[in-house]
C-alpha cells in the first residue's frame, strides 16, 4: 500500500475500517483479491515475490504493508509483502508478532507493517531503525513514512474517513470512501515531504490516486471488520492512466 487511512475501535459496529491505495508498476504481475488456495489469506497477491500488500483472514485479522520512501536506504532484503502473508498464514497475535519482528526487521526491505487482530492493532517499521507502537483508538493514517506522519494525501484521506464515520459509517454505502481514494488532487509544494526524489515527482505522488502509463494506483481497497469477526473486503483495480479493470467483493462470515 502507499496511502492508508484506518479507524481502530471508534465505531459501534466496525472494529476496523480501512481504506487504502496500492501504487505499483503496471507491469508487475498481480493476482486480484481472492481467497488463496494455499493459505488462509483473503487478499490480492504479488505474483513476483508471493506476498500481499493487504490481506485479511476469517479470524478477523488484517495485515498490510507500505514501503518507506528514502533513497538513501538499501533496497536489499526480503520482500516486505511476505510480512503480511506470513502472519496471516499463522496464528500469532498482533502484539507478540510485532514485538518478535523487531529482532529480524533489518532482513526485509524498508517497510511499515500494520497488524490488527480482535484485541490489538500494532505498527512496526524498520527505518530508520526497528521500532513499534501499539495503536490506540482513533482515526490514523499511514503512507511511505511513519505512522501518522502528516503527509498531506494521508491526512486528506483520514479527514474523509472521519466524515464517513461521523455520518454513521454505513457499510452498505462505501462510495464516499472510494471517492476519497480516487482523489487525484495535487497538494501545495509547501506541504510536500522531501524524500530525495525531486519536487516534480513529489508533486506527482502527492495525490491519493496516481495516474501514469508505467506506474500508478493499481488497487483501491476498503476493509470493514466488525466486532463479531465478520466483515467485507472490496477491491477496485486500475490499469495505466487509471483505466478501470474491475471490482471484487469478499464477505467474511462471523
Backbone bond lengths (Angstrom), bond angles and torsions (degrees), N, CA, C in turn:
res aa  C-N    CA-C-N  psi(-1)  N-CA   C-N-CA  omega(-1)  CA-C   N-CA-C  phi
1 X - - - 1.461 - - 1.526 109.27 -
2 X 1.339 114.52 158.33 1.458 118.91 179.44 1.520 113.49 -124.52
3 X 1.307 117.72 -22.86 1.457 120.75 171.31 1.523 107.88 -148.71
4 X 1.321 115.46 132.13 1.462 121.55 -174.86 1.523 108.92 -142.26
5 X 1.323 115.97 139.05 1.458 122.16 165.71 1.515 106.89 -124.50
6 X 1.324 116.60 138.37 1.460 118.96 -179.08 1.522 110.33 -146.20
7 X 1.320 113.89 148.92 1.460 121.55 178.02 1.524 107.88 -114.04
8 X 1.314 115.31 122.65 1.457 121.21 -178.85 1.528 109.70 -113.21
9 X 1.340 114.42 117.86 1.468 121.63 173.70 1.531 113.56 56.24
10 X 1.348 116.26 47.37 1.462 118.84 176.89 1.525 112.73 -125.51
11 X 1.338 117.57 -8.95 1.459 121.03 -177.35 1.527 108.82 -111.03
12 X 1.334 118.62 142.82 1.468 119.76 -177.48 1.523 113.88 -61.26
13 X 1.325 117.90 -29.97 1.466 120.15 179.20 1.523 112.59 -101.47
14 X 1.329 116.73 -46.07 1.462 120.64 -171.70 1.525 111.76 -89.76
15 X 1.300 115.73 114.64 1.466 120.58 174.81 1.524 110.87 -67.43
16 X 1.337 115.77 -39.91 1.458 121.30 178.68 1.516 108.95 -136.46
17 X 1.321 115.70 128.68 1.465 122.66 169.30 1.523 106.34 -121.22
18 X 1.315 116.87 128.63 1.456 120.63 -175.88 1.517 109.65 -138.14
19 X 1.323 116.34 135.66 1.455 122.20 175.37 1.522 108.19 -134.07
20 X 1.342 117.19 127.49 1.453 118.89 -177.15 1.506 113.73 -156.11
21 X 1.320 114.93 159.40 1.460 122.99 176.13 1.520 110.45 -115.02
22 X 1.310 114.29 140.97 1.459 120.92 171.28 1.523 108.68 -105.52
23 X 1.329 116.14 122.14 1.457 121.77 175.98 1.525 108.09 -107.05
24 X 1.328 115.73 136.10 1.464 119.88 -174.76 1.521 108.76 -163.19
25 X 1.327 116.57 164.45 1.457 120.68 172.14 1.528 108.57 -64.76
26 X 1.314 116.10 135.42 1.455 120.39 -177.06 1.520 112.38 -66.92
27 X 1.320 117.06 -21.89 1.463 119.98 -178.91 1.532 112.38 -80.78
28 X 1.327 117.89 -12.95 1.475 119.17 -177.98 1.524 109.32 -71.42
29 X 1.331 117.91 124.68 1.471 120.25 -175.67 1.525 112.14 -67.30
30 X 1.320 115.41 133.61 1.456 121.88 -173.19 1.520 109.84 -143.94
31 X 1.332 116.05 139.09 1.462 121.24 172.41 1.522 108.60 -99.31
32 X 1.328 118.38 140.92 1.462 121.08 -178.05 1.528 112.23 -71.87
33 X 1.317 114.99 170.39 1.464 122.46 176.32 1.522 110.46 -49.48
34 X 1.337 115.85 128.73 1.467 121.78 179.35 1.523 108.27 -170.08
35 X 1.328 114.81 166.94 1.463 120.19 169.08 1.535 107.93 -79.64
36 X 1.319 116.47 125.71 1.457 120.08 -178.77 1.528 109.62 -72.88
37 X 1.315 116.43 141.38 1.462 120.61 179.78 1.523 112.43 -77.09
38 X 1.330 117.47 -24.21 1.466 120.82 -173.42 1.521 113.81 -108.13
39 X 1.340 117.52 7.58 1.461 120.40 -178.26 1.524 109.02 -162.48
40 X 1.347 117.55 156.43 1.467 120.98 179.38 1.526 111.72 -80.56
41 X 1.324 116.16 53.16 1.457 123.10 -175.28 1.530 109.11 -117.88
42 X 1.314 115.82 136.85 1.458 122.27 172.98 1.519 106.20 -118.32
43 X 1.319 117.13 112.06 1.449 119.96 -177.23 1.511 111.49 175.80
44 X 1.308 116.07 176.20 1.447 120.70 168.77 1.521 109.14 -73.57
45 X 1.326 115.83 169.28 1.467 118.51 -177.55 1.523 110.54 -140.24
46 X 1.327 114.47 132.85 1.459 121.32 173.10 1.523 107.41 -81.22
47 X 1.322 117.02 110.72 1.454 121.09 -175.82 1.520 112.80 -79.26
48 X 1.325 116.88 -5.43 1.461 120.18 176.70 1.523 111.31 -85.13
49 X 1.352 117.05 -47.44 1.461 120.84 -177.60 1.519 113.17 -108.32
50 X 1.343 117.95 -16.65 1.454 120.95 173.61 1.505 116.66 98.04
51 X 1.330 118.60 -10.44 1.457 120.71 -178.01 1.509 112.31 -93.27
52 X 1.333 115.25 -161.77 1.464 121.13 178.54 1.513 109.64 -138.11
53 X 1.324 115.78 153.11 1.462 121.43 174.65 1.515 110.55 -88.33
54 X 1.332 117.91 -22.73 1.457 122.54 -179.33 1.521 108.42 -158.27
55 X 1.334 116.28 125.68 1.450 119.85 178.51 1.514 111.61 -149.85
56 X 1.314 115.68 160.03 1.458 122.76 175.36 1.523 107.78 -133.63
57 X 1.325 115.96 172.24 1.461 120.18 171.18 1.517 109.55 -135.65
58 X 1.314 116.73 174.58 1.464 120.74 -176.49 1.522 112.73 -75.43
59 X 1.337 117.19 -6.27 1.461 120.60 175.06 1.526 111.80 -85.45
60 X 1.325 117.29 0.88 1.451 120.87 178.84 1.508 114.15 85.33
61 X 1.342 117.33 22.63 1.461 121.50 177.63 1.527 109.35 -100.13
62 X 1.324 115.37 151.32 1.457 121.13 179.86 1.520 108.76 -138.45
63 X 1.330 116.67 140.80 1.462 122.24 177.30 1.516 109.18 -137.56
64 X 1.320 116.52 140.16 1.460 120.26 173.58 1.517 109.51 -146.90
65 X 1.327 114.58 155.65 1.460 120.89 177.27 1.524 109.49 -129.59
66 X 1.318 115.24 148.92 1.456 122.43 165.00 1.526 107.10 -126.78
67 X 1.329 115.88 160.45 1.455 118.54 170.03 1.524 109.17 -84.08
68 X 1.322 116.11 168.53 1.459 122.57 174.30 1.521 106.58 -112.99
69 X 1.331 116.48 118.92 1.455 120.60 -174.15 1.522 110.39 -83.50
70 X 1.329 115.47 104.49 1.461 122.50 178.06 1.519 107.22 -154.58
71 X 1.331 117.01 107.29 1.459 120.81 -175.92 1.516 112.94 -66.58
72 X 1.332 116.53 -16.10 1.462 119.54 178.99 1.515 112.04 -80.84
73 X 1.318 118.20 -16.47 1.465 121.88 -175.13 1.525 111.17 -84.34
74 X 1.310 116.32 144.57 1.456 121.17 176.49 1.525 109.94 -67.47
75 X 1.323 115.76 139.97 1.463 120.98 177.02 1.526 111.13 -101.03
76 X 1.337 116.26 12.85 1.461 120.28 175.86 1.525 109.47 -76.77
77 X 1.312 116.02 158.01 1.455 120.31 176.07 1.515 112.34 123.32
78 X 1.323 115.04 -178.75 1.450 121.58 -179.49 1.530 110.90 -71.72
79 X 1.319 116.20 154.74 1.459 121.03 178.06 1.522 110.08 -64.03
80 X 1.330 116.58 130.43 1.470 120.42 179.78 1.526 112.38 -65.93
81 X 1.345 117.53 -24.90 1.447 119.99 178.59 1.517 113.46 -62.64
82 X 1.349 116.47 -22.97 1.462 120.16 177.89 1.527 111.26 -69.10
83 X 1.328 117.17 -25.99 1.461 119.71 178.06 1.523 111.05 -60.16
84 X 1.320 116.20 -41.76 1.464 120.52 -179.47 1.521 111.18 -72.32
85 X 1.322 117.24 -49.93 1.468 119.80 -175.59 1.523 111.62 -68.71
86 X 1.328 118.00 -37.51 1.467 119.90 179.90 1.527 111.04 -65.01
87 X 1.340 116.89 -39.04 1.468 118.63 178.40 1.515 111.00 -65.93
88 X 1.308 117.63 -41.96 1.461 120.76 -179.80 1.521 112.21 -68.07
89 X 1.314 117.41 -25.27 1.468 120.93 176.43 1.531 111.50 -70.38
90 X 1.334 117.36 -24.84 1.454 121.58 -175.76 1.514 112.73 -101.13
91 X 1.329 115.08 -160.25 1.467 121.13 -177.19 1.520 112.67 -128.48
92 X 1.326 118.23 5.12 1.457 121.16 -176.75 1.523 110.89 -66.94
93 X 1.334 116.44 141.90 1.455 119.71 179.38 1.522 109.89 -74.92
94 X 1.329 116.06 164.16 1.460 121.41 -173.70 1.528 112.30 -63.59
95 X 1.321 116.88 -41.72 1.459 119.84 -177.48 1.508 113.01 -63.41
96 X 1.319 117.40 -49.82 1.462 120.70 -179.49 1.518 111.76 -67.93
97 X 1.330 116.92 -36.29 1.462 119.92 179.20 1.525 110.66 -64.19
98 X 1.324 116.54 -43.52 1.458 120.66 179.10 1.524 111.09 -63.38
99 X 1.314 116.25 -43.18 1.464 120.86 -178.80 1.527 110.83 -66.11
100 X 1.316 116.87 -43.45 1.465 120.59 -178.58 1.520 112.03 -67.61
101 X 1.325 116.96 -30.23 1.465 121.30 -177.17 1.517 112.49 -67.27
102 X 1.319 118.51 -27.02 1.457 120.98 -175.90 1.527 112.12 -54.47
103 X 1.323 117.33 -36.59 1.452 120.60 -176.81 1.516 114.91 -71.31
104 X 1.326 117.57 -18.21 1.465 120.79 -179.44 1.526 112.33 -126.53
105 X 1.321 116.63 13.78 1.464 120.71 -176.50 1.523 111.95 -60.58
106 X 1.336 117.31 -30.86 1.451 121.25 -178.02 1.509 114.65 -70.40
107 X 1.320 118.02 -8.75 1.467 120.13 179.92 1.528 111.86 -85.71
108 X 1.337 117.12 -3.29 1.471 121.79 -179.57 1.530 110.00 -108.87
109 X 1.324 115.32 157.47 1.449 120.45 172.08 1.530 109.01 -62.18
110 X 1.341 118.99 157.92 1.467 120.95 -176.00 1.532 112.11 -50.42
111 X 1.341 115.86 129.79 1.467 118.96 -173.57 1.521 112.78 -147.05
112 X 1.318 113.99 155.43 1.460 124.96 156.20 1.518 106.48 -113.95
113 X 1.310 117.47 135.85 1.464 122.09 178.91 1.516 108.98 -127.34
114 X 1.316 115.37 124.47 1.457 121.93 175.66 1.520 107.88 -109.46
115 X 1.329 116.86 126.14 1.455 122.82 177.21 1.523 108.90 -124.37
116 X 1.318 116.24 134.50 1.466 120.55 178.29 1.515 109.13 -137.20
117 X 1.330 116.48 129.07 1.457 121.16 171.24 1.528 107.62 -119.93
118 X 1.304 118.13 -160.40 1.471 119.21 -176.12 1.527 113.09 -76.58
119 X 1.326 116.44 -12.17 1.461 120.02 -176.31 1.526 113.19 -112.49
120 X 1.324 117.28 -40.61 1.453 120.06 -171.20 1.524 111.73 -137.39
121 X 1.329 113.83 158.70 1.457 122.29 171.58 1.524 106.80 -127.30
122 X 1.332 117.18 131.64 1.459 120.96 -177.30 1.521 110.82 -128.68
123 X 1.317 115.72 151.28 1.465 123.56 171.88 1.513 108.49 -119.46
124 X 1.327 115.98 133.31 1.459 122.03 178.16 1.521 108.45 -133.87
125 X 1.330 116.73 141.60 1.453 121.38 177.90 1.526 109.37 -142.73
126 X 1.330 115.93 161.73 1.463 119.24 177.32 1.519 112.79 -121.26
127 X 1.336 118.42 12.00 1.456 121.26 -179.52 1.529 109.39 -139.22
128 X 1.327 117.61 129.06 1.461 128.56 6.85 1.522 114.76 -77.90
129 X 1.316 117.50 -10.46 1.463 122.49 176.74 1.521 107.53 -154.23
130 X 1.349 118.35 158.21 1.468 119.33 177.85 1.520 111.56 -58.86
131 X 1.335 116.19 130.59 1.457 121.77 -178.58 1.516 108.99 -157.74
132 X 1.314 115.89 159.21 1.453 120.72 -177.73 1.520 109.60 -148.78
133 X 1.340 115.54 162.64 1.456 121.07 176.15 1.512 108.77 -152.30
134 X 1.321 115.33 145.73 1.451 121.45 170.53 1.522 107.20 -86.03
135 X 1.327 116.94 123.71 1.459 122.09 -174.65 1.528 109.37 -82.54
136 X 1.318 116.08 128.29 1.445 120.51 179.89 1.516 112.12 -87.67
137 X 1.327 118.24 167.23 1.462 121.55 177.65 1.523 111.39 -57.29
138 X 1.331 115.80 140.98 1.456 120.52 179.33 1.505 111.71 141.78
139 X 1.327 115.25 -178.43 1.458 122.19 175.06 1.523 107.98 -95.16
140 X 1.319 116.21 128.28 1.457 122.44 -176.50 1.524 109.41 -128.58
141 X 1.328 114.93 161.40 1.459 120.12 179.03 1.521 110.33 -131.85
142 X 1.330 114.13 153.73 1.463 120.69 -179.99 1.521 107.99 -149.31
143 X 1.326 114.98 133.61 1.459 119.52 174.62 1.514 107.39 -135.18
144 X 1.326 118.25 -129.51 1.467 121.01 -177.28 1.519 111.26 -101.61
145 X 1.330 115.43 32.13 1.457 123.20 174.88 1.529 106.49 -143.88
146 X 1.320 117.35 -163.95 1.459 120.68 -175.96 1.522 112.08 -67.02
147 X 1.317 115.54 161.99 1.453 121.99 176.09 1.530 110.07 -55.19
148 X 1.332 116.73 133.65 1.459 122.85 177.64 1.532 112.51 54.99
149 X 1.339 115.62 40.36 1.463 119.88 -175.88 1.519 113.40 -81.63
150 X 1.344 117.99 -9.21 1.455 120.10 173.68 1.506 116.00 89.92
151 X 1.330 118.76 16.09 1.468 119.38 175.10 1.525 108.34 -60.45
152 X 1.325 118.50 135.75 1.472 120.11 -170.58 1.517 114.56 -59.74
153 X 1.332 119.05 -39.67 1.459 118.73 -179.04 1.524 111.07 -66.74
154 X 1.327 116.82 -32.85 1.462 120.27 178.14 1.517 110.93 -72.51
155 X 1.322 116.53 -41.45 1.464 120.38 178.03 1.525 110.81 -61.72
156 X 1.338 116.63 -43.56 1.469 120.50 178.78 1.523 111.29 -61.80
157 X 1.334 116.45 -41.03 1.456 120.31 178.35 1.528 110.60 -65.80
158 X 1.316 116.89 -40.84 1.458 120.39 178.07 1.519 112.40 -63.55
159 X 1.327 116.78 -37.17 1.464 120.78 178.54 1.522 110.67 -63.65
160 X 1.325 116.43 -40.02 1.464 119.66 -178.92 1.530 111.35 -75.10
161 X 1.321 117.56 -30.09 1.459 119.89 172.94 1.525 110.00 -66.08
162 X 1.327 116.60 -42.85 1.467 119.85 178.14 1.521 111.14 -60.98
163 X 1.336 116.97 -39.04 1.465 120.50 178.99 1.523 110.71 -64.19
164 X 1.340 117.09 -39.30 1.471 120.79 177.53 1.530 110.37 -63.76
165 X 1.308 116.71 -40.97 1.463 120.57 177.66 1.529 110.89 -65.68
166 X 1.324 116.31 -43.25 1.466 120.67 -179.95 1.525 111.58 -62.68
167 X 1.340 115.42 -26.69 1.464 120.43 179.55 1.531 111.73 -86.38
168 X 1.320 117.04 5.74 1.452 121.70 175.63 1.513 115.17 116.05
169 X 1.321 118.04 -18.79 1.457 120.37 179.18 1.518 112.77 62.94
170 X 1.322 116.51 52.32 1.462 121.85 -177.00 1.523 110.16 -74.02
171 X 1.311 116.55 112.72 1.456 120.93 -179.60 1.512 113.77 -67.18
172 X 1.326 117.79 -13.58 1.459 120.71 177.19 1.528 112.78 -86.24
173 X 1.317 116.63 -7.54 1.461 120.57 179.58 1.529 109.05 -131.14
174 X 1.310 114.75 92.02 1.466 120.67 179.27 1.518 112.24 -95.30
175 X 1.332 116.96 3.43 1.460 120.11 -175.68 1.527 113.46 -59.16
176 X 1.353 120.14 -37.18 1.470 117.66 177.81 1.528 112.75 -64.06
177 X 1.327 117.02 -33.47 1.463 119.79 179.42 1.523 110.80 -71.64
178 X 1.329 117.33 -41.83 1.461 119.08 177.88 1.527 111.08 -69.27
179 X 1.323 117.68 -32.06 1.462 119.66 175.05 1.526 110.67 -63.97
180 X 1.323 116.73 -39.24 1.461 120.36 177.27 1.526 111.14 -64.85
181 X 1.328 117.53 -39.31 1.457 121.03 178.59 1.521 112.06 -69.61
182 X 1.319 117.88 -23.35 1.464 122.14 179.91 1.529 112.54 -87.56
183 X 1.315 118.19 2.21 1.459 122.28 -176.84 1.532 109.98 -68.01
184 X 1.327 116.51 118.89 1.466 120.63 179.32 1.531 111.98 -107.40
185 X 1.332 116.27 23.06 1.468 122.09 178.77 1.527 110.12 -64.12
186 X 1.327 117.08 130.03 1.465 123.25 176.16 1.521 108.35 -90.54
187 X 1.320 117.04 127.65 1.462 121.69 -174.20 1.527 111.41 -85.08
188 X 1.324 117.27 156.57 1.470 121.23 -177.62 1.530 112.27 -59.59
189 X 1.319 115.31 147.28 1.459 120.39 -177.96 1.522 112.66 -55.31
190 X 1.336 116.36 -39.35 1.464 120.15 -175.60 1.524 112.21 -64.76
191 X 1.324 117.39 -20.76 1.465 120.94 -177.90 1.523 112.94 -93.41
192 X 1.337 117.29 -7.95 1.457 120.07 -172.10 1.521 111.70 -80.47
193 X 1.330 116.95 147.60 1.467 119.72 173.34 1.521 110.02 -72.90
194 X 1.313 116.36 163.24 1.459 122.06 174.20 1.515 107.52 -115.64
195 X 1.335 115.59 98.62 1.462 120.36 -176.71 1.525 112.59 -107.29
196 X 1.351 116.06 12.56 1.448 120.01 175.43 1.510 115.41 87.85
197 X 1.342 117.80 10.71 1.466 119.86 -177.36 1.524 112.42 -102.49
198 X 1.321 117.38 -0.92 1.453 121.29 179.78 1.516 111.66 93.49
199 X 1.338 115.80 150.95 1.456 120.79 -173.54 1.524 112.66 -64.15
200 X 1.331 118.00 -40.73 1.469 119.67 -178.10 1.522 111.52 -60.00
201 X 1.332 116.06 -42.86 1.468 118.92 -179.85 1.530 111.26 -73.64
202 X 1.339 116.67 -34.74 1.467 119.28 175.29 1.531 110.05 -58.88
203 X 1.341 116.92 -40.94 1.452 120.40 178.07 1.526 110.76 -61.46
204 X 1.321 116.35 -48.43 1.461 121.42 -177.39 1.524 111.18 -59.33
205 X 1.329 115.99 -39.57 1.462 120.51 -177.34 1.524 113.23 -88.22
206 X 1.335 117.02 5.03 1.462 119.36 -175.49 1.523 113.34 -80.67
207 X 1.322 118.31 -14.43 1.462 120.49 -179.20 1.521 110.30 -88.81
208 X 1.316 115.24 156.57 1.464 119.12 176.97 1.521 111.32 -64.78
209 X 1.334 116.58 -40.94 1.466 122.11 -179.25 1.525 108.11 -108.57
210 X 1.318 116.32 127.12 1.457 121.83 -174.49 1.519 109.45 -116.49
211 X 1.310 115.76 128.63 1.461 121.83 177.15 1.524 109.69 -107.01
212 X 1.323 116.36 135.18 1.449 121.05 176.38 1.508 110.24 -166.01
213 X 1.315 116.58 157.27 1.463 120.64 178.62 1.517 111.56 -71.24
214 X 1.321 116.45 -42.06 1.462 120.74 -175.42 1.520 113.43 -102.88
215 X 1.331 116.62 -28.45 1.463 121.94 -175.09 1.518 108.46 -140.63
216 X 1.304 116.01 141.80 1.460 119.34 177.49 1.508 111.00 172.74
217 X 1.323 115.94 -169.52 1.458 121.41 178.16 1.524 109.47 -68.32
218 X 1.330 115.40 123.49 1.462 121.82 -179.21 1.524 112.09 -100.94
219 X 1.337 116.92 -31.32 1.465 120.40 -177.26 1.517 110.19 -149.03
220 X 1.332 115.74 140.58 1.460 123.82 170.90 1.525 106.76 -117.00
221 X 1.325 116.61 126.72 1.463 120.06 -172.43 1.515 111.28 -131.89
222 X 1.329 115.38 137.36 1.460 122.23 173.47 1.528 107.99 -120.33
223 X 1.322 115.86 132.16 1.470 122.80 178.76 1.523 108.55 -122.14
224 X 1.326 116.46 129.97 1.458 122.66 172.11 1.521 107.58 -124.14
225 X 1.328 117.12 120.61 1.465 121.88 176.70 1.515 108.31 -119.74
226 X 1.331 116.19 121.54 1.465 117.94 -177.68 1.520 110.82 -90.64
227 X 1.309 115.65 174.95 1.464 120.57 -172.02 1.524 113.01 -76.29
228 X 1.320 117.26 -10.12 1.457 121.21 176.96 1.524 112.44 -96.91
229 X 1.322 117.19 0.59 1.462 120.46 178.32 1.510 114.36 101.10
230 X 1.321 118.28 -11.95 1.451 120.47 177.72 1.516 111.17 -84.13
231 X 1.302 115.42 -176.86 1.451 119.01 178.28 1.506 112.08 156.32
232 X 1.327 115.37 -162.05 1.455 120.75 -177.49 1.523 108.96 -152.45
233 X 1.332 115.62 147.98 1.459 122.65 172.08 1.523 107.08 -126.52
234 X 1.330 116.62 129.38 1.461 121.62 179.16 1.525 108.30 -126.14
235 X 1.322 116.07 128.39 1.463 121.37 -179.86 1.526 110.27 -122.99
236 X 1.333 116.48 129.88 1.454 122.51 170.59 1.522 107.98 -110.50
237 X 1.324 116.36 134.74 1.461 121.41 -174.42 1.524 110.99 -112.24
238 X 1.348 114.65 149.47 1.455 121.61 -173.25 1.525 110.52 -135.11
239 X 1.321 115.33 145.46 1.447 122.12 176.11 1.512 111.07 -106.10
240 X 1.355 117.71 -166.81 1.462 121.11 179.11 1.523 112.24 -52.76
241 X 1.339 115.67 137.73 1.466 124.02 -179.93 1.524 112.51 60.42
242 X 1.319 117.03 25.55 1.459 121.39 174.09 1.506 115.48 78.41
243 X 1.329 117.37 20.64 1.468 120.09 177.88 1.525 110.19 -66.54
244 X 1.337 117.22 130.23 1.466 121.66 -179.10 1.525 110.51 -70.33
245 X 1.345 116.17 132.41 1.464 121.16 -177.76 1.528 113.25 -117.05
246 X 1.323 118.11 -6.25 1.461 118.17 177.94 1.513 112.15 138.57
247 X 1.315 115.07 171.84 1.460 122.78 -178.63 1.523 108.99 -139.34
248 X 1.334 115.00 142.41 1.462 121.50 176.38 1.520 108.57 -131.02
249 X 1.336 115.35 139.23 1.473 122.00 178.67 1.519 108.42 -126.76
250 X 1.320 117.19 129.39 1.464 122.26 177.78 1.517 108.80 -123.13
251 X 1.310 116.91 123.37 1.462 122.35 177.08 1.529 109.62 -89.36
252 X 1.321 116.70 141.82 1.452 122.98 178.12 1.524 108.62 -108.31
253 X 1.313 116.44 130.65 1.458 120.86 -178.74 1.522 110.23 -80.94
254 X 1.328 116.56 139.80 1.471 120.19 177.22 1.514 109.77 -84.35
